[in-house]
Each structure stands twice: as C-alpha cells, then as structure tokens.
Amino acid sequence: MSHFTVLVTAKDEDDLIAKLQPYHEFECTGESDQYIKDIDITDKVKEEYEEYKNEDQSLIDFLADDYGYDPIKEGECPDVEGSDKFGYVIVDDNNEVVKVIKRTNPNAKWDWWQVGGRWTGLLKLKDDFTPKDGNDAGNGSAGLMTPRNEDPTKCDYTFAKHVDWDAMLNDRLGEIMNDYKDYHIELIKVQTNNEGYTDEEREIITEAEKTWNDETSKGENCRKAFKSVRDWYQHCIVDSKLNIFMETFDEGATKHYKTEDEYRAMFSADALTFAFVDQNGKWNESAKMGFWAMTTNENDNYDKQFWEFVRSLNGEQRVYVVDCHI
C-alpha cells in the first residue's frame, strides 16, 4: 500500500469525484464504467497455469479457482455490462479455452482517496486572506493517526488565488535543508569519532563492507556512488542513527558529497505534490507509484510541469489536495 498527494482543480466536490473517476482501480472499487477495458491476457494466464496448476486441474478450473472467471461460449456476448466481474473466459464447442479477458482500467492510479488525509492542511493561505466560510477554504478528513488541521492559515481546498505557493515552496525547502543539516551534523560526529565504534556500529560496518565487495550490481552501484568503503560505511552508520532505511546508493552519495548551496539548488523548484490533475482532467505524475512507496518510470520534467501548471491557474479555480492510496 502507498499514499501520495495529488493536486486537483475542480469546481466542487461532485466535479472532484468526476475528475478522479477516470483513474480508479476497478479491481478494488468494483465500479464498472466507461473507463473499464477488456484486455487479452491469454498468454500470461497459460504461462501461470503451467507453473502453478494443481494435479489434474484443467485450465478452466484454474481460471475459476484462481481468477474467478466464468466461461462463455465463443460468439456469445459476455454479460458484464455494469457488473463487477473482473474477467471471463471464452471457450469453443469442445470447451477448450480460446481467449482469456481481464476487465480493468489501464489508467488506474488509485483504489481509494480522501481530501486532506495524511496531508491535511498542506495548502498555505496568503497572509492577507481570512476565510469567511467553508466555500472560501476548508478541510477534508484527517488520515489515520493524523491530527485534524486546526490551523486557520492552512487548508485542504480553496481558490488558487488564496494559496501562497511560494511560501509553501520555501517551507518545503526549509524542511529539506534541515534534514540535510541534521545528516551532516551526524556525519561529522562519525567522521571525527576518536572513541571507537560501538558494537552496533561495528555490525553495520561489517555488513557495509560485504555490500562494497559484492560482485553483483549491488556492489557495483555502491562503489560507483561512494568514493571509498569508509565513506560508504559512515553513510550507513548515519542512516541508522537517523532511521533512514530506504535511501538508495545514489541518494545517499548525493547528500554526502553536495555542499549546502549545491543541495539547496537541487530542490529550489521542487513540486509540492506527487501528482496533479489539470484543468482538462489529465493526470500528471512525478513517477509511477507502486506498493510501499516504491516508484518506477521517473518523470525528470515533473517539477517544471508542476510549476507551469500552478502558474497557469486562474485565480478563481478551486484546488484540492487529495490523499490517494494504491
């Protein structure tokens, strides 16, 4: 499971629902609509059947047991209109499988969402604006274990003209640079350590040296990112102290070797949300979100696209911060 932020322009809540609907994951929502397409997965299923079939289990039985797909005769129209069936099997007169069809939304991005959520209060209001009612600005729902936004200078939705985008960027940059400074404070402590390493740190060093000497791509990537094994295990010790568990080699090296000014410049035009839905309903994202916040297909132009979108907003357009889950 993964949560991520999406900035959406919409007239009201009904329009917001309509803007997000093209991106729902049918397998979770069960909503059969115009966004659901029939995808031929025959070859994929046959490969799975050969690998995972039980003894004496036919392909049709495998599809019924593992996929829940019902067979229909070739030439018949599947009774799936408006249904929550996720697929079906086309068979010939001999009951042999001709085709396996999966019903899905190929553009799916979320399985549920809420306004605000874990990021309630993300939008910062301009100093000269005070909301008079919920139409001017308001909040959605707080996420699990997230306190409800009680700050009157922040909100989850409002008109674009009331949002202090530059202040939000400065706040984000401040948080990033605070993390950078905390990292280097700990790094200096490790680099100037004259008292020797603790038992826990020695265990970290041992594992780090194994990675460094690894002959696979893991070790190769590590040696490319860091100047020496000493730099690498110092990084690992700092990661442990700061409870950083998912940094890649490149990210660690970037923080390790960049000066404060160089590091600040890297994030000086950082996007404020992971994705946005523009005025035309088009989904734009920084990467493809997967399970456990793992991403693929990184969009190197996303920061630029985000700020071009924000700067193009009509002040009278309402914007929502949505917490999407996939």
N, C-alpha and C positions, 0 to 999 in steps of 0.2 A: 504494500500500500504506500501511496505517496500523496502528499498535499503540496499544492503550489498555487501561486497567486495569478489571477487574470484580471486585467483592467478591461471593462466593457462599457461601451457607450449605449445607452438605452433611454427611451422616453419615460418609462415607468417599469414597474415590476413585471407586468404582462409582456412588455417588449423585451425585457431582460431574459425572460424564460424563452421567448421566441428566438432571441439571438444565440442562446446557448444550445437550444434543442438540436441543431444540425450536428452536434458533436457528442451526443450521448452514446454510451456503450450499451447496445441492445442486450447483450448477454446479462447485464445487471439491471437495467431499467425495465426490460421486457416490453418496451413501448414500440409497437410495430407501426412505422410511419413511412413517409416518402424517402427517408434517409437510409432505410434498410435495403441492402442489395443482396442478390444471390451470387455467391462466389463458388466456383467449381474447386472442390478440394479432393477430388477422386484419387489422384496420385499420392497425395500426402497421407490420406486415410489408409490406402492399401499398404503403404510402407509401414505405418504404425501397426496395422493388423498382422503383418508378417513378423514384426518384432515382439508384439505383446499379446497375441492371441492365446487363449486358453486351449487346452486339448479338446479336439472335436468341436470347437467353436467356429461357426460359419461367419463369413464377413457380415452378413445381415444381422446375425446375433451380436457380433462385436459392435456394430453401429448402434444397435438398440440398447445394449448394456452400457457402453462407454460414452455414447453420444446422445442417446435418447431420440435417435432419428427413426421415423416410421417409413416403411417402404410404400411407394405408389407405382402403379403400372406406367410403363412408357407410353406417352401420348396423353395421359391424364393431366389435368390441371391440379397442382397441389393446393389443398385447402389451407392456405397460410395467411390470406388477406386479413390483416388486423389481428392476427394471432400472436402468441408469444413463443411459437415454435422456433427453435434456433436452427433447424435444418431438416432435410428429408433425403430419402434415398430413392432413386429411380431404378426400377428393375424391369427386365424383359419378361416375355411369356414363360421362360424357364426359371424365373425367379433369380436370375443372375444380375448382379449389380452392374448397371450401365453408367451411372453417374451419382456422385455424392455432392449435395449442395449445402453450403453453410449460409445461413441468413445472418448478416452482420452489417454494421455501419463501418465502412472502410475509413471514415474520417473521425472515428471515435477518439475523444480526448479525456472524457470524464465518466465516472459511474455515479457520482453524486456531487452536489455543490451546495454552498450556502454563502450568502452575502456576509462579509466580515470574517467569520470563522476564527481561525488561528491568527489572522492578521487584522482583527477588528481594530479600528482606529488608525489605519495606515495612512489615510488621506489627511494632510495637514491643511487647515484653513488659513487664509490670509489674515493678518493681524487686524485689518480694518473691517472685517466681516463678522457679524454676530448672527447666527441663525435665529429666526423668529419662530419657526415651526418645523415639523418633520418634512415638509415639502422642500425647504431650503437645504437641509442637510439632515442626515440621520444615520442610524446604525442598524446592522442586521442582527445576527446572532453570534454570540461568542462560541469559539470552538471548545472541544473537550479540554478541560483543565486550563482554559484561557479566561482570564477575568474579563468581564464585560467592560467595554470602553466607557469611561465616565469623564473623560477629558473633553470639555466643551470646545476645545480648539482643534479637535480631530474628529473624523467621522469615517463611515464606510461608503457613503454615497452623497453626492452633491452636484451642483453645476460646475462645469470645468473652470469657469471664471473665478470661482471662490477658492480653488486649490492653489496652494503655494508650492508649485512644483520644484522651484529652485531650492527652497528651504528643505524640502524632502530629500533632494539630492545631497545637499550639504550634510543633513543628518545621517544619511546612509554612508557618505564618505567618512564622516567622523567616526562612526562605528567601525568601519573597515580599518581606519588608521589606528584606532585604539587597540584593535586586535593585533595589528602589526607591531605596535609598541610593546604590548604585553608579550608577544612572541619573542621580540629581541631582548627584552629585559631578562627573560628566562634563558635565552640563548647565551647571553653574556655570562650569566651565572654558571652555565655548564662549561663554557669555553675557558673561564678563569678559575675553575674549580681546583683548589690546591689540597683539598682534604680527601681526595679519592672518591671513587664511586660507591654507591650503596649496593647491596646485594641485588636489589630490584633493577637498578641501572645496569649492573653487570650482565644480568639476564637479557636486558634489552640490547646491549652491545653485542652479545653472543648471537642473538637472532638477526641483528642488523648485518653482522659480518657474513652470516650464512647467505643472506639475500645478496649482498655485494658480490660474493664469489659464485653465485648461482650462474650456471652456464646457459640457462634458458633466457627468454626475452625479459623475464622479470629482473634478472641480474643485469642484463644489458641496459634496460631502461634506467635502472638505478645508477649505473656507472656513467650514463650519459648526462643525467640530471645533476649529479654532485661531483665536486672536484676531487674528493678523496673519501675513503671509507670513514675517516674521522669526522668529516663534515656530515656524512650520512648518519652515523650513529648519534651524533649530537642532535641532529634534527629529530631522530626517533625518540630521544630522551625528552626533548621539549614537547613533542607531540603527546607523549604520555603524561607529562605534568599538566598540560592544558586540556587533556581529554579530547584530543583530536584523533579520530580513528579512521577517517575516510579520505584524508588528503592523498592525492596521487604524488608520484615522484616529482613530476614537473611543477605542481603547485607548491610543494614544499621547497623546491630549489628556487622558485620564483621569489618566495617570501624571504628565503635565506640570503640571497645574493643581491636583491634590489635595495638601493638606498631609499630613504623615506620619501624623497621627492619623486623618484622613479616609480615607486609603488603607488603613490597618490595619483600620479598621472595615468596609471593603468585603469583607475576606477573613476576618473573625473567626469565621465559621461555615462555612468552605469545606468542601465534600465532599472526602473523601480518595481516592476513585476515580471514574473517569469514569462507571461504571455499577454496578449491583448487581442480583443475582438474589435475591429474598426467599424466605422460608420456604415460600411457596406455588408457587415456581418462576416467578414473574412477573419479567420483565425491566424494569428501570427505568434510564433513561439521562439524562444531562445534555443531550444533543443527538444527532442522527443523525450517525454517523461516516461520512465518505466517504474518497476517496483523498487521500493526502498530508496527513492530519490535518485536512482541511477539513470543517467541520461545518455542519449546517443544522438547522432546527426546534429551536432552543434551548429548553430547559425552564427557565423562570425560577424554578420552585419546587423544582428538584432538590436544592439544598443542604439545604433544610428536610426534604425527603423522605428524604434520605440519613441525616441525624442522627436522625430519628424512627425509621427502620429500625434503626439501630445501638443506640439507647437501648431498643428493644423486644426486643432479642435475649435469649434465655435463655442464661445463662452456660455451660450445658452444650452449646450448639450449636457445632459446629466451623465455622470460617470459613476460606475460601481466597482468596488473591489470585491472580487469573488474568490473564495477559497474552494478550489476544485480538488477532487480526490480521484485517484485512478488506481 
